């Protein structure tokens, strides 16, 4: 029996738009398109560049969709199954992207074992190395995995103390972002105000909060093209930065290469998810 809620048009559109903004920012950065490539830091707290706005929306959508699809997780067994599903949902596609990165730059196979481990777990930023040399998107993987593990606590706490928790996580994020931008902490490496979980609590928690409070458009849809684009955007997000230098040669060839590689990764990941669904656990729900 399938009790999955329908797909929400609002969050699918936000997901597609957020990835488009991130890709646009990385292209602007590579081609030095001023002012689009500039980091506009407001009050030492908020970034107003397309990339970080896109990341903020993506984290917001992740929190909202987790609450929409997995409300009121309770008990160690249910929470453990949630964690396993989240790990299996994110890592296979990310690992495929890393393998593509290694094929594109085989010299990276000589990286130290500890560096490889951090690359494949997505926690390179925690060692001061941002996203890593293979796929710089890796910093986001480590961040979102950490937020997934915090989700049961956030969901339960926000449900019990909705406004108090929202104020608390807003204060925590603003305080730590300001402090980290005011004074550079060398051992945290590059951009800790971006990849530290506490610096993304508000976006994630706000997504959970609006679903619990029913403050979101509830239009469901069955448009296969919108659903496909929403799913496809996750793979574009993983792949687009691997071949970014190609855009210097031909923007058209770059977009074709990203589209083809993303499509191949999506097809491969679908097969993996289907096998996991059959052999490991029940239906996998797409909430990235």
Buried (B, 14 or more C-beta within 10 A) or exposed (E): EEEEEEBBBBBBBBBBBBBBBBBBBBBBBBBEEEEBBEEEBEEEBBBEBBBBBBBBBBBBBBBBBBBBBBEEBEEEEEBEBBBEBBEBBBBBBBBBBBBBBBEBEEEBEEBEEEBBEBBBBBBBBBBEBBBBBBBBBBBBBBBBBBBBBBBBEBBBBBBEEBEEBBEBBBEBBBEBBBBBBEEEEEEBBEBBBBBBBBBBBBBBBBBBBBBBEEEBEEEEBEEEEBBEBBBBBBBBBBBBBBBBEBBEEEEEEBBEBBBEBBBBBBEBBEEBBEEBBEEEEEEBBBBB
